[in-house]
Amino acid sequence: MTRFQKLAALTLGTAILLVIVGVVVRATDSGLGCPDWPFCHGQLLPPMDDPKAWIEWVHRTIAAIIGFEILGLAILAVRDNRDRPSLLWPSIASVGLVGFQAWLGRETVRLGNSGESVTAHLTAALLLVTLLVFLTVRAGFPARLAGSGGGRSQRFTLLAAFTTLATFALLLFGSRVTATDSALVFPDWPLMGGTLFPDLTEATSAHVLHRWVAAVVGVIVAVLAIVAWRARRDRPTIARLAVAAGVLYAIQVVVGGLQVLTGLSGWSQILHLGLGAVIFALLVGLTVTSFYEAQTATVGTGPGVGEGADDTRSEEAVPHTTRDTIRAYVALTKPRIIELLLVTTVPAMVLATRWVPGLEWGEWGRLVVWTLIGGTLAAGSANAINCYLDRDIDGLMTRTRRRPLPAHQVEPERAVVFGIVLGVISFVVMAWFVNLLAAFLTLLAIGFYVVVYTMLLKRSTTQNIVIGGAAGALPPVIGWAAVTGDVGAPALILFALVFYWTPPHFWALSLRIRKDYAAAGVPMLPVVRGIPETTRQIALYTLLMVAISLILWPVARMGPLYLGAAVGLGAVFIWQAYALWRRGSSEEASTQGAIKLYKYSISYLSLLFLAVAADALVFTA
């Protein structure tokens, strides 16, 4: 190991220690043991008879040590690694981050350890841990890699990155529990007041959401560990990191339960967040290691389990002007699809609020703007990563061969990094400007589209678009959560409505371009089951969709405006779907009918959700 690696590893260990000591400060209520900053009771050393002051002083001292360590890292980066931008600039950035963290520490003291300041302080600490993990891992790989697109596909890296961000979200949910002092609102575990699904109230929502999110993240971590163990045994470092994270997470769940059962004993609090920090650091290390191992892997070693062919390139990216480059990156996000997703978000927000007292126009407008920005970034992230994963089959289909990757307008590795960065920014925007629940649901939508639909289902089953449609059905739920902080029954019905709308919409398109899918080997329903079965399924799903649209009327207490729109628009949809089914296997007739139905399905969804918003404004509950 070089001296830079050794110092980076030492600093990382110190940063995790600082997080653990921070928990001790919180568990012992020592946050204000030193009421001033940077001194303690006006002196360098705290009073000998004040244990809380000493605990806080130790916390500050470790933070100061980290500051010197990071300054040393930056100096070593300039002296030894100035020709390695991947080490130089993150090292310099870490100096700014640790300075910001020190300022947050001072503000936390000044604000009396308010919930928001404590959460911000923890967030900055976790970001510092992320940066230090990156530096430690990156320093162990060659300065020059095989080049963009070399080595194996980054499929596992995407799964690891999604798991890491989900774990980060879970830590923020946990911090929210502490900030709202709701850790003991339920005395039992694993149940909450004798049930797994208690009512969400202002007093209980933070605690309930933390447990629910912990269950979801637990499944994701377990899947990651299983995939790593089965598909990455040839990469022992990756397998060990993933399995270690999975085992520690299981222990973490038990410790979390013991926190409740022991009435927040000091040791359980310390162990709980300490394990959380270690698990997060392991997952960050796993993601970075997987990314760089894929880039340094020998071309031609064959695909890993669950992966496509070797990630090789036959041509270099075509050079373009700056405007062409920007246009190519925008094209990666598939703007036309984003527009359709956002159409379902704002009406759900209108329905959820109905201009209720306490949510002023300015606040509502701010939530709408930031939700749309976060949703746009999230959809763009999912679409860009989808373009990266599907670039091989996109080049085989007439409809998609002009996309930026098969047209060699953007390098594959840059495209996937672009998608990941958009996803991280979308989560930060939603968490900071909207709320954590909306941010987590946004992250879940990205992960479902990328991992479940694109990576697992699209090339393996005719039910790909049915199950994968859940990702596109989440925007109305996200919009509802953005303004309410929970998920109500009408939001779930809107989810079901879009979920059942997706198969008729997409299968109508796939009827038109079924030859493309056949050439690419994608098992879309028209390719595998034929035109008659596809048109029959379209008709059946259309009936279910219209039925769900009518169920929304009594559940959400809608007025006659929505009912009229649901009946009228639904009747036209059913008629067109039935007419398509009656055409049978006539290729020309079915193609013309499919195009007509596909276009109408877009109008149907847009007009129906417009009716939701208009009805909610006119006929308030």
ChimeraX attribute file (.defattr): number of C-alpha atoms within 10 A of each C-alpha:
attribute: neighborCount
match mode: 1-to-1
recipient: residues
	/A:1	8
	/A:2	10
	/A:3	11
	/A:4	22
	/A:5	17
	/A:6	14
	/A:7	18
	/A:8	25
	/A:9	17
	/A:10	15
	/A:11	24
	/A:12	25
	/A:13	16
	/A:14	18
	/A:15	22
	/A:16	20
	/A:17	18
	/A:18	22
	/A:19	25
	/A:20	23
	/A:21	20
	/A:22	24
	/A:23	24
	/A:24	23
	/A:25	23
	/A:26	20
	/A:27	17
	/A:28	15
	/A:29	14
	/A:30	22
	/A:31	24
	/A:32	18
	/A:33	21
	/A:34	24
	/A:35	18
	/A:36	14
	/A:37	15
	/A:38	15
	/A:39	14
	/A:40	20
	/A:41	15
	/A:42	12
	/A:43	12
	/A:44	10
	/A:45	12
	/A:46	20
	/A:47	14
	/A:48	8
	/A:49	8
	/A:50	11
	/A:51	14
	/A:52	19
	/A:53	23
	/A:54	20
	/A:55	23
	/A:56	25
	/A:57	23
	/A:58	16
	/A:59	22
	/A:60	22
	/A:61	13
	/A:62	16
	/A:63	21
	/A:64	14
	/A:65	15
	/A:66	21
	/A:67	20
	/A:68	14
	/A:69	19
	/A:70	25
	/A:71	18
	/A:72	18
	/A:73	28
	/A:74	23
	/A:75	17
	/A:76	18
	/A:77	22
	/A:78	18
	/A:79	11
	/A:80	15
	/A:81	18
	/A:82	14
	/A:83	12
	/A:84	15
	/A:85	13
	/A:86	16
	/A:87	24
	/A:88	21
	/A:89	15
	/A:90	18
	/A:91	26
	/A:92	17
	/A:93	15
	/A:94	22
	/A:95	21
	/A:96	14
	/A:97	19
	/A:98	22
	/A:99	13
	/A:100	14
	/A:101	22
	/A:102	19
	/A:103	12
	/A:104	18
	/A:105	22
	/A:106	17
	/A:107	17
	/A:108	21
	/A:109	19
	/A:110	15
	/A:111	13
	/A:112	13
	/A:113	20
	/A:114	14
	/A:115	18
	/A:116	14
	/A:117	20
	/A:118	24
	/A:119	21
	/A:120	18
	/A:121	23
	/A:122	20
	/A:123	18
	/A:124	17
	/A:125	20
	/A:126	20
	/A:127	16
	/A:128	21
	/A:129	25
	/A:130	20
	/A:131	20
	/A:132	27
	/A:133	25
	/A:134	24
	/A:135	25
	/A:136	23
	/A:137	19
	/A:138	19
	/A:139	20
	/A:140	14
	/A:141	13
	/A:142	11
	/A:143	13
	/A:144	8
	/A:145	15
	/A:146	15
	/A:147	10
	/A:148	15
	/A:149	21
	/A:150	21
	/A:151	24
	/A:152	26
	/A:153	25
	/A:154	24
	/A:155	23
	/A:156	27
	/A:157	19
	/A:158	23
	/A:159	21
	/A:160	26
	/A:161	22
	/A:162	27
	/A:163	26
	/A:164	24
	/A:165	20
	/A:166	26
	/A:167	26
	/A:168	24
	/A:169	25
	/A:170	24
	/A:171	22
	/A:172	19
	/A:173	24
	/A:174	23
	/A:175	22
	/A:176	22
	/A:177	22
	/A:178	18
	/A:179	18
	/A:180	17
	/A:181	15
	/A:182	17
	/A:183	21
	/A:184	16
	/A:185	17
	/A:186	18
	/A:187	15
	/A:188	15
	/A:189	18
	/A:190	18
	/A:191	14
	/A:192	18
	/A:193	14
	/A:194	12
	/A:195	11
	/A:196	13
	/A:197	11
	/A:198	14
	/A:199	12
	/A:200	16
	/A:201	11
	/A:202	10
	/A:203	12
	/A:204	20
	/A:205	19
	/A:206	26
	/A:207	23
	/A:208	24
	/A:209	21
	/A:210	21
	/A:211	23
	/A:212	14
	/A:213	19
	/A:214	22
	/A:215	14
	/A:216	14
	/A:217	22
	/A:218	20
	/A:219	13
	/A:220	21
	/A:221	27
	/A:222	19
	/A:223	16
	/A:224	22
	/A:225	24
	/A:226	16
	/A:227	19
	/A:228	24
	/A:229	19
	/A:230	13
	/A:231	16
	/A:232	20
	/A:233	14
	/A:234	12
	/A:235	13
	/A:236	12
	/A:237	16
	/A:238	24
	/A:239	22
	/A:240	18
	/A:241	22
	/A:242	28
	/A:243	20
	/A:244	15
	/A:245	25
	/A:246	23
	/A:247	14
	/A:248	15
	/A:249	23
	/A:250	14
	/A:251	14
	/A:252	21
	/A:253	19
	/A:254	15
	/A:255	20
	/A:256	21
	/A:257	18
	/A:258	20
	/A:259	22
	/A:260	20
	/A:261	17
	/A:262	12
	/A:263	12
	/A:264	17
	/A:265	14
	/A:266	16
	/A:267	15
	/A:268	22
	/A:269	21
	/A:270	23
	/A:271	19
	/A:272	23
	/A:273	22
	/A:274	22
	/A:275	21
	/A:276	24
	/A:277	23
	/A:278	20
	/A:279	24
	/A:280	24
	/A:281	25
	/A:282	20
	/A:283	30
	/A:284	27
	/A:285	26
	/A:286	26
	/A:287	26
	/A:288	22
	/A:289	22
	/A:290	23
	/A:291	22
	/A:292	20
	/A:293	20
	/A:294	23
	/A:295	22
	/A:296	18
	/A:297	16
	/A:298	14
	/A:299	17
	/A:300	13
	/A:301	11
	/A:302	14
	/A:303	15
	/A:304	18
	/A:305	12
	/A:306	12
	/A:307	18
	/A:308	17
	/A:309	13
	/A:310	19
	/A:311	22
	/A:312	15
	/A:313	13
	/A:314	7
	/A:315	10
	/A:316	12
	/A:317	16
	/A:318	12
	/A:319	11
	/A:320	12
	/A:321	8
	/A:322	9
	/A:323	8
	/A:324	12
	/A:325	16
	/A:326	12
	/A:327	13
	/A:328	20
	/A:329	20
	/A:330	14
	/A:331	17
	/A:332	25
	/A:333	25
	/A:334	18
	/A:335	15
	/A:336	9
	/A:337	14
	/A:338	18
	/A:339	12
	/A:340	15
	/A:341	21
	/A:342	21
	/A:343	18
	/A:344	28
	/A:345	24
	/A:346	23
	/A:347	23
	/A:348	28
	/A:349	27
	/A:350	22
	/A:351	26
	/A:352	25
	/A:353	19
	/A:354	18
	/A:355	16
	/A:356	11
	/A:357	7
	/A:358	9
	/A:359	14
	/A:360	11
	/A:361	10
	/A:362	9
	/A:363	12
	/A:364	17
	/A:365	12
	/A:366	14
	/A:367	20
	/A:368	20
	/A:369	15
	/A:370	18
	/A:371	30
	/A:372	20
	/A:373	15
	/A:374	26
	/A:375	29
	/A:376	21
	/A:377	24
	/A:378	29
	/A:379	29
	/A:380	28
	/A:381	29
	/A:382	29
	/A:383	23
	/A:384	29
	/A:385	29
	/A:386	22
	/A:387	27
	/A:388	27
	/A:389	22
	/A:390	19
	/A:391	20
	/A:392	17
	/A:393	18
	/A:394	23
	/A:395	17
	/A:396	17
	/A:397	18
	/A:398	13
	/A:399	11
	/A:400	18
	/A:401	16
	/A:402	14
	/A:403	19
	/A:404	27
	/A:405	25
	/A:406	23
	/A:407	17
	/A:408	19
	/A:409	20
	/A:410	22
	/A:411	19
	/A:412	27
	/A:413	19
	/A:414	14
	/A:415	23
	/A:416	22
	/A:417	16
	/A:418	18
	/A:419	27
	/A:420	22
	/A:421	15
	/A:422	23
	/A:423	29
	/A:424	17
	/A:425	15
	/A:426	26
	/A:427	28
	/A:428	17
	/A:429	19
	/A:430	28
	/A:431	20
	/A:432	13
	/A:433	17
	/A:434	24
	/A:435	20
	/A:436	24
	/A:437	24
	/A:438	28
	/A:439	28
	/A:440	22
	/A:441	22
	/A:442	29
	/A:443	24
	/A:444	18
	/A:445	24
	/A:446	25
	/A:447	23
	/A:448	22
	/A:449	24
	/A:450	25
	/A:451	21
	/A:452	18
	/A:453	23
	/A:454	22
	/A:455	22
	/A:456	17
	/A:457	20
	/A:458	19
	/A:459	16
	/A:460	15
	/A:461	15
	/A:462	18
	/A:463	16
	/A:464	21
	/A:465	21
	/A:466	20
	/A:467	19
	/A:468	24
	/A:469	23
	/A:470	21
	/A:471	24
	/A:472	23
	/A:473	24
	/A:474	26
	/A:475	30
	/A:476	29
	/A:477	27
	/A:478	31
	/A:479	32
	/A:480	28
	/A:481	24
	/A:482	30
	/A:483	22
	/A:484	17
	/A:485	21
	/A:486	17
	/A:487	18
	/A:488	15
	/A:489	12
	/A:490	22
	/A:491	25
	/A:492	16
	/A:493	20
	/A:494	24
	/A:495	24
	/A:496	20
	/A:497	22
	/A:498	24
	/A:499	22
	/A:500	24
	/A:501	26
	/A:502	25
	/A:503	26
	/A:504	27
	/A:505	22
	/A:506	18
	/A:507	24
	/A:508	29
	/A:509	18
	/A:510	23
	/A:511	26
	/A:512	19
	/A:513	17
	/A:514	24
	/A:515	15
	/A:516	19
	/A:517	21
	/A:518	16
	/A:519	13
	/A:520	16
	/A:521	14
	/A:522	20
	/A:523	20
	/A:524	25
	/A:525	24
	/A:526	23
	/A:527	21
	/A:528	15
	/A:529	12
	/A:530	14
	/A:531	23
	/A:532	18
	/A:533	16
	/A:534	26
	/A:535	28
	/A:536	17
	/A:537	18
	/A:538	26
	/A:539	23
	/A:540	16
	/A:541	22
	/A:542	26
	/A:543	20
	/A:544	14
	/A:545	24
	/A:546	20
	/A:547	15
	/A:548	20
	/A:549	22
	/A:550	20
	/A:551	17
	/A:552	22
	/A:553	17
	/A:554	11
	/A:555	11
	/A:556	18
	/A:557	16
	/A:558	21
	/A:559	20
	/A:560	13
	/A:561	15
	/A:562	24
	/A:563	21
	/A:564	14
	/A:565	21
	/A:566	24
	/A:567	16
	/A:568	13
	/A:569	19
	/A:570	21
	/A:571	15
	/A:572	15
	/A:573	22
	/A:574	20
	/A:575	14
	/A:576	21
	/A:577	27
	/A:578	18
	/A:579	17
	/A:580	27
	/A:581	22
	/A:582	15
	/A:583	17
	/A:584	16
	/A:585	17
	/A:586	11
	/A:587	13
	/A:588	11
	/A:589	12
	/A:590	23
	/A:591	22
	/A:592	15
	/A:593	20
	/A:594	27
	/A:595	17
	/A:596	16
	/A:597	27
	/A:598	23
	/A:599	13
	/A:600	17
	/A:601	22
	/A:602	13
	/A:603	13
	/A:604	21
	/A:605	19
	/A:606	18
	/A:607	16
	/A:608	23
	/A:609	23
	/A:610	19
	/A:611	21
	/A:612	28
	/A:613	21
	/A:614	17
	/A:615	23
	/A:616	26
	/A:617	16
	/A:618	13
	/A:619	14
	/A:620	14
	/A:621	13
